[in-house]
Amino acid sequence: MDENYRRKRDKAWRGKSPERGHKRQEDVDAEEQEMLRIQGLTRCSKCMITYPYHFDNCPKCEEPNV
């Protein structure tokens, strides 16, 4: 009995949560967009280049800044 008492408790019954430790892609994108705005930058949704936020259009593909 004493041997079983000192053994570490098995937590296999809890299972593993698939979301644990992983951020959703939407959360990552929102965080990245916020960090770019803090730096005065934005990312084009069409060609994915980063450019200054005060530009009206993307300098590469002329996509409007939304």
Biopython code that builds the backbone (N, CA, C, O; Angstrom):
import numpy as np
from Bio.PDB.StructureBuilder import StructureBuilder

atoms = [
    (1, "MET", "N", (0.825, -1.195, 0.000)),
    (1, "MET", "CA", (0.000, 0.000, 0.000)),
    (1, "MET", "C", (0.868, 1.258, 0.000)),
    (1, "MET", "O", (0.602, 2.211, -0.731)),
    (2, "ASP", "N", (1.907, 1.242, 0.831)),
    (2, "ASP", "CA", (2.790, 2.393, 0.939)),
    (2, "ASP", "C", (3.451, 2.702, -0.406)),
    (2, "ASP", "O", (3.667, 3.868, -0.738)),
    (3, "GLU", "N", (3.769, 1.673, -1.169)),
    (3, "GLU", "CA", (4.398, 1.865, -2.479)),
    (3, "GLU", "C", (3.462, 2.593, -3.442)),
    (3, "GLU", "O", (3.911, 3.477, -4.172)),
    (4, "ASN", "N", (2.201, 2.253, -3.462)),
    (4, "ASN", "CA", (1.230, 2.907, -4.327)),
    (4, "ASN", "C", (0.966, 4.346, -3.887)),
    (4, "ASN", "O", (0.676, 5.200, -4.725)),
    (5, "TYR", "N", (1.058, 4.618, -2.627)),
    (5, "TYR", "CA", (0.798, 5.944, -2.111)),
    (5, "TYR", "C", (1.853, 6.942, -2.592)),
    (5, "TYR", "O", (1.519, 8.086, -2.901)),
    (6, "ARG", "N", (3.095, 6.536, -2.659)),
    (6, "ARG", "CA", (4.183, 7.424, -3.037)),
    (6, "ARG", "C", (4.308, 7.602, -4.555)),
    (6, "ARG", "O", (4.969, 8.538, -5.004)),
    (7, "ARG", "N", (3.706, 6.750, -5.327)),
    (7, "ARG", "CA", (3.801, 6.837, -6.776)),
    (7, "ARG", "C", (3.032, 8.063, -7.274)),
    (7, "ARG", "O", (1.991, 8.426, -6.726)),
    (8, "LYS", "N", (3.553, 8.677, -8.297)),
    (8, "LYS", "CA", (2.904, 9.842, -8.879)),
    (8, "LYS", "C", (1.568, 9.433, -9.490)),
    (8, "LYS", "O", (1.447, 8.360, -10.081)),
    (9, "ARG", "N", (0.592, 10.278, -9.345)),
    (9, "ARG", "CA", (-0.726, 9.971, -9.852)),
    (9, "ARG", "C", (-0.739, 10.043, -11.382)),
    (9, "ARG", "O", (-0.225, 10.994, -11.972)),
    (10, "ASP", "N", (-1.322, 9.044, -12.004)),
    (10, "ASP", "CA", (-1.419, 8.981, -13.463)),
    (10, "ASP", "C", (-2.555, 9.892, -13.916)),
    (10, "ASP", "O", (-3.691, 9.752, -13.462)),
    (11, "LYS", "N", (-2.243, 10.825, -14.814)),
    (11, "LYS", "CA", (-3.252, 11.772, -15.289)),
    (11, "LYS", "C", (-3.705, 11.438, -16.702)),
    (11, "LYS", "O", (-4.203, 12.313, -17.410)),
    (12, "ALA", "N", (-3.543, 10.207, -17.118)),
    (12, "ALA", "CA", (-3.965, 9.809, -18.454)),
    (12, "ALA", "C", (-5.474, 9.919, -18.615)),
    (12, "ALA", "O", (-5.969, 10.081, -19.730)),
    (13, "TRP", "N", (-6.191, 9.835, -17.538)),
    (13, "TRP", "CA", (-7.655, 9.919, -17.598)),
    (13, "TRP", "C", (-8.120, 11.295, -18.058)),
    (13, "TRP", "O", (-9.244, 11.426, -18.544)),
    (14, "ARG", "N", (-7.289, 12.320, -17.920)),
    (14, "ARG", "CA", (-7.676, 13.676, -18.315)),
    (14, "ARG", "C", (-7.717, 13.840, -19.825)),
    (14, "ARG", "O", (-8.498, 14.638, -20.341)),
    (15, "GLY", "N", (-6.895, 13.103, -20.528)),
    (15, "GLY", "CA", (-6.832, 13.246, -21.976)),
    (15, "GLY", "C", (-6.093, 14.514, -22.353)),
    (15, "GLY", "O", (-5.664, 15.275, -21.485)),
    (16, "LYS", "N", (-5.948, 14.735, -23.621)),
    (16, "LYS", "CA", (-5.259, 15.933, -24.093)),
    (16, "LYS", "C", (-6.224, 16.782, -24.890)),
    (16, "LYS", "O", (-6.970, 16.277, -25.729)),
    (17, "SER", "N", (-6.204, 18.045, -24.627)),
    (17, "SER", "CA", (-7.051, 18.978, -25.348)),
    (17, "SER", "C", (-6.345, 19.379, -26.644)),
    (17, "SER", "O", (-5.190, 19.803, -26.596)),
    (18, "PRO", "N", (-7.003, 19.259, -27.798)),
    (18, "PRO", "CA", (-6.331, 19.618, -29.049)),
    (18, "PRO", "C", (-6.046, 21.117, -29.165)),
    (18, "PRO", "O", (-5.116, 21.505, -29.872)),
    (19, "GLU", "N", (-6.819, 21.962, -28.492)),
    (19, "GLU", "CA", (-6.621, 23.404, -28.575)),
    (19, "GLU", "C", (-5.573, 23.901, -27.590)),
    (19, "GLU", "O", (-5.138, 25.049, -27.674)),
    (20, "ARG", "N", (-5.175, 23.075, -26.686)),
    (20, "ARG", "CA", (-4.255, 23.497, -25.640)),
    (20, "ARG", "C", (-2.886, 23.844, -26.222)),
    (20, "ARG", "O", (-2.249, 23.015, -26.872)),
    (21, "GLY", "N", (-2.450, 25.055, -25.986)),
    (21, "GLY", "CA", (-1.133, 25.489, -26.428)),
    (21, "GLY", "C", (-1.069, 25.941, -27.872)),
    (21, "GLY", "O", (-0.005, 26.340, -28.345)),
    (22, "HIS", "N", (-2.179, 25.887, -28.577)),
    (22, "HIS", "CA", (-2.191, 26.310, -29.972)),
    (22, "HIS", "C", (-3.132, 27.489, -30.126)),
    (22, "HIS", "O", (-4.262, 27.467, -29.640)),
    (23, "LYS", "N", (-2.653, 28.514, -30.804)),
    (23, "LYS", "CA", (-3.513, 29.664, -31.085)),
    (23, "LYS", "C", (-4.222, 29.431, -32.403)),
    (23, "LYS", "O", (-3.680, 28.813, -33.319)),
    (24, "ARG", "N", (-5.426, 29.928, -32.482)),
    (24, "ARG", "CA", (-6.150, 29.845, -33.748)),
    (24, "ARG", "C", (-5.502, 30.789, -34.744)),
    (24, "ARG", "O", (-4.916, 31.803, -34.367)),
    (25, "GLN", "N", (-5.612, 30.446, -36.017)),
    (25, "GLN", "CA", (-4.997, 31.256, -37.067)),
    (25, "GLN", "C", (-5.562, 32.673, -37.078)),
    (25, "GLN", "O", (-4.831, 33.627, -37.343)),
    (26, "GLU", "N", (-6.868, 32.822, -36.789)),
    (26, "GLU", "CA", (-7.474, 34.147, -36.761)),
    (26, "GLU", "C", (-6.840, 35.011, -35.668)),
    (26, "GLU", "O", (-6.627, 36.208, -35.860)),
    (27, "ASP", "N", (-6.539, 34.392, -34.515)),
    (27, "ASP", "CA", (-5.911, 35.127, -33.424)),
    (27, "ASP", "C", (-4.504, 35.576, -33.798)),
    (27, "ASP", "O", (-4.099, 36.696, -33.486)),
    (28, "VAL", "N", (-3.774, 34.711, -34.459)),
    (28, "VAL", "CA", (-2.408, 35.038, -34.879)),
    (28, "VAL", "C", (-2.444, 36.174, -35.896)),
    (28, "VAL", "O", (-1.652, 37.113, -35.811)),
    (29, "ASP", "N", (-3.365, 36.089, -36.859)),
    (29, "ASP", "CA", (-3.480, 37.134, -37.869)),
    (29, "ASP", "C", (-3.856, 38.474, -37.235)),
    (29, "ASP", "O", (-3.319, 39.514, -37.615)),
    (30, "ALA", "N", (-4.775, 38.450, -36.275)),
    (30, "ALA", "CA", (-5.198, 39.688, -35.610)),
    (30, "ALA", "C", (-4.039, 40.295, -34.822)),
    (30, "ALA", "O", (-3.842, 41.510, -34.843)),
    (31, "GLU", "N", (-3.278, 39.459, -34.133)),
    (31, "GLU", "CA", (-2.120, 39.949, -33.374)),
    (31, "GLU", "C", (-1.070, 40.533, -34.313)),
    (31, "GLU", "O", (-0.493, 41.585, -34.036)),
    (32, "GLU", "N", (-0.829, 39.850, -35.415)),
    (32, "GLU", "CA", (0.172, 40.326, -36.378)),
    (32, "GLU", "C", (-0.269, 41.653, -36.984)),
    (32, "GLU", "O", (0.545, 42.565, -37.132)),
    (33, "GLN", "N", (-1.541, 41.769, -37.334)),
    (33, "GLN", "CA", (-2.069, 43.006, -37.902)),
    (33, "GLN", "C", (-1.940, 44.151, -36.894)),
    (33, "GLN", "O", (-1.599, 45.273, -37.267)),
    (34, "GLU", "N", (-2.211, 43.869, -35.629)),
    (34, "GLU", "CA", (-2.099, 44.893, -34.587)),
    (34, "GLU", "C", (-0.644, 45.345, -34.413)),
    (34, "GLU", "O", (-0.385, 46.537, -34.247)),
    (35, "MET", "N", (0.295, 44.414, -34.450)),
    (35, "MET", "CA", (1.710, 44.767, -34.322)),
    (35, "MET", "C", (2.166, 45.613, -35.520)),
    (35, "MET", "O", (2.955, 46.543, -35.352)),
    (36, "LEU", "N", (1.683, 45.301, -36.710)),
    (36, "LEU", "CA", (2.029, 46.104, -37.877)),
    (36, "LEU", "C", (1.467, 47.516, -37.748)),
    (36, "LEU", "O", (2.142, 48.483, -38.104)),
    (37, "ARG", "N", (0.247, 47.646, -37.247)),
    (37, "ARG", "CA", (-0.359, 48.978, -37.080)),
    (37, "ARG", "C", (0.401, 49.815, -36.056)),
    (37, "ARG", "O", (0.556, 51.024, -36.229)),
    (38, "ILE", "N", (0.864, 49.181, -35.009)),
    (38, "ILE", "CA", (1.662, 49.893, -34.007)),
    (38, "ILE", "C", (2.914, 50.479, -34.661)),
    (38, "ILE", "O", (3.357, 51.569, -34.299)),
    (39, "GLN", "N", (3.478, 49.752, -35.621)),
    (39, "GLN", "CA", (4.679, 50.196, -36.319)),
    (39, "GLN", "C", (4.371, 51.107, -37.504)),
    (39, "GLN", "O", (5.285, 51.559, -38.193)),
    (40, "GLY", "N", (3.073, 51.381, -37.747)),
    (40, "GLY", "CA", (2.701, 52.243, -38.858)),
    (40, "GLY", "C", (2.700, 51.518, -40.195)),
    (40, "GLY", "O", (2.864, 52.145, -41.242)),
    (41, "LEU", "N", (2.517, 50.209, -40.168)),
    (41, "LEU", "CA", (2.553, 49.395, -41.382)),
    (41, "LEU", "C", (1.240, 48.640, -41.550)),
    (41, "LEU", "O", (0.448, 48.523, -40.615)),
    (42, "THR", "N", (1.029, 48.137, -42.748)),
    (42, "THR", "CA", (-0.101, 47.260, -43.033)),
    (42, "THR", "C", (0.348, 46.238, -44.058)),
    (42, "THR", "O", (1.394, 46.398, -44.688)),
    (43, "ARG", "N", (-0.448, 45.180, -44.228)),
    (43, "ARG", "CA", (-0.112, 44.128, -45.185)),
    (43, "ARG", "C", (-1.193, 44.051, -46.247)),
    (43, "ARG", "O", (-2.383, 44.062, -45.932)),
    (44, "CYS", "N", (-0.788, 43.973, -47.489)),
    (44, "CYS", "CA", (-1.719, 43.857, -48.608)),
    (44, "CYS", "C", (-2.362, 42.472, -48.581)),
    (44, "CYS", "O", (-1.668, 41.464, -48.448)),
    (45, "SER", "N", (-3.682, 42.426, -48.708)),
    (45, "SER", "CA", (-4.379, 41.144, -48.672)),
    (45, "SER", "C", (-4.217, 40.359, -49.970)),
    (45, "SER", "O", (-4.429, 39.147, -49.995)),
    (46, "LYS", "N", (-3.849, 41.035, -51.027)),
    (46, "LYS", "CA", (-3.717, 40.377, -52.322)),
    (46, "LYS", "C", (-2.305, 39.816, -52.539)),
    (46, "LYS", "O", (-2.144, 38.630, -52.827)),
    (47, "CYS", "N", (-1.287, 40.669, -52.399)),
    (47, "CYS", "CA", (0.080, 40.216, -52.678)),
    (47, "CYS", "C", (0.911, 39.979, -51.406)),
    (47, "CYS", "O", (2.054, 39.532, -51.498)),
    (48, "MET", "N", (0.358, 40.269, -50.236)),
    (48, "MET", "CA", (0.961, 39.983, -48.929)),
    (48, "MET", "C", (2.278, 40.706, -48.644)),
    (48, "MET", "O", (3.074, 40.221, -47.839)),
    (49, "ILE", "N", (2.530, 41.860, -49.286)),
    (49, "ILE", "CA", (3.720, 42.624, -48.918)),
    (49, "ILE", "C", (3.341, 43.619, -47.827)),
    (49, "ILE", "O", (2.180, 44.006, -47.699)),
    (50, "THR", "N", (4.319, 44.018, -47.058)),
    (50, "THR", "CA", (4.115, 44.985, -45.989)),
    (50, "THR", "C", (4.543, 46.352, -46.496)),
    (50, "THR", "O", (5.601, 46.497, -47.107)),
    (51, "TYR", "N", (3.702, 47.362, -46.233)),
    (51, "TYR", "CA", (3.999, 48.722, -46.683)),
    (51, "TYR", "C", (3.439, 49.723, -45.674)),
    (51, "TYR", "O", (2.617, 49.340, -44.842)),
    (52, "PRO", "N", (3.852, 50.993, -45.715)),
    (52, "PRO", "CA", (3.379, 51.989, -44.749)),
    (52, "PRO", "C", (1.854, 52.159, -44.806)),
    (52, "PRO", "O", (1.251, 52.147, -45.880)),
    (53, "TYR", "N", (1.260, 52.313, -43.646)),
    (53, "TYR", "CA", (-0.199, 52.387, -43.521)),
    (53, "TYR", "C", (-0.783, 53.627, -44.185)),
    (53, "TYR", "O", (-1.929, 53.595, -44.635)),
    (54, "HIS", "N", (-0.035, 54.704, -44.256)),
    (54, "HIS", "CA", (-0.586, 55.952, -44.796)),
    (54, "HIS", "C", (-0.712, 55.956, -46.323)),
    (54, "HIS", "O", (-1.298, 56.883, -46.882)),
    (55, "PHE", "N", (-0.176, 54.939, -47.006)),
    (55, "PHE", "CA", (-0.372, 54.826, -48.461)),
    (55, "PHE", "C", (-1.824, 54.458, -48.735)),
    (55, "PHE", "O", (-2.410, 53.649, -48.015)),
    (56, "ASP", "N", (-2.405, 55.049, -49.776)),
    (56, "ASP", "CA", (-3.789, 54.734, -50.133)),
    (56, "ASP", "C", (-3.905, 53.392, -50.849)),
    (56, "ASP", "O", (-4.898, 52.682, -50.687)),
    (57, "ASN", "N", (-2.893, 53.046, -51.637)),
    (57, "ASN", "CA", (-2.897, 51.802, -52.400)),
    (57, "ASN", "C", (-1.599, 51.052, -52.173)),
    (57, "ASN", "O", (-0.581, 51.639, -51.807)),
    (58, "CYS", "N", (-1.650, 49.751, -52.395)),
    (58, "CYS", "CA", (-0.442, 48.917, -52.312)),
    (58, "CYS", "C", (0.518, 49.359, -53.413)),
    (58, "CYS", "O", (0.089, 49.506, -54.557)),
    (59, "PRO", "N", (1.793, 49.575, -53.116)),
    (59, "PRO", "CA", (2.744, 50.019, -54.131)),
    (59, "PRO", "C", (3.040, 48.963, -55.197)),
    (59, "PRO", "O", (3.512, 49.311, -56.280)),
    (60, "LYS", "N", (2.779, 47.697, -54.922)),
    (60, "LYS", "CA", (3.087, 46.632, -55.879)),
    (60, "LYS", "C", (1.907, 46.310, -56.795)),
    (60, "LYS", "O", (2.074, 46.232, -58.012)),
    (61, "CYS", "N", (0.711, 46.120, -56.218)),
    (61, "CYS", "CA", (-0.415, 45.647, -57.025)),
    (61, "CYS", "C", (-1.562, 46.658, -57.111)),
    (61, "CYS", "O", (-2.579, 46.378, -57.744)),
    (62, "GLU", "N", (-1.413, 47.810, -56.491)),
    (62, "GLU", "CA", (-2.417, 48.885, -56.521)),
    (62, "GLU", "C", (-3.743, 48.516, -55.854)),
    (62, "GLU", "O", (-4.766, 49.145, -56.126)),
    (63, "GLU", "N", (-3.736, 47.514, -54.993)),
    (63, "GLU", "CA", (-4.936, 47.148, -54.223)),
    (63, "GLU", "C", (-5.197, 48.245, -53.192)),
    (63, "GLU", "O", (-4.259, 48.669, -52.517)),
    (64, "PRO", "N", (-6.444, 48.721, -53.046)),
    (64, "PRO", "CA", (-6.719, 49.804, -52.086)),
    (64, "PRO", "C", (-6.470, 49.368, -50.638)),
    (64, "PRO", "O", (-6.711, 48.217, -50.273)),
    (65, "ASN", "N", (-5.995, 50.291, -49.838)),
    (65, "ASN", "CA", (-5.750, 50.037, -48.424)),
    (65, "ASN", "C", (-7.093, 50.033, -47.695)),
    (65, "ASN", "O", (-7.795, 51.043, -47.670)),
    (66, "VAL", "N", (-7.437, 48.911, -47.114)),
    (66, "VAL", "CA", (-8.749, 48.784, -46.444)),
    (66, "VAL", "C", (-8.598, 48.996, -44.962)),
    (66, "VAL", "O", (-9.583, 48.931, -44.226)),
]
sb = StructureBuilder()
sb.init_structure("model")
sb.init_model(0)
sb.init_chain("A")
sb.init_seg("    ")
for serial, (resi, resn, name, xyz) in enumerate(atoms, 1):
    if name == "N":
        sb.init_residue(resn, " ", resi, " ")
    sb.init_atom(name, np.array(xyz, "f"), 0.0, 1.0, " ", f" {name:<3s}", serial, name[0])
structure = sb.get_structure()
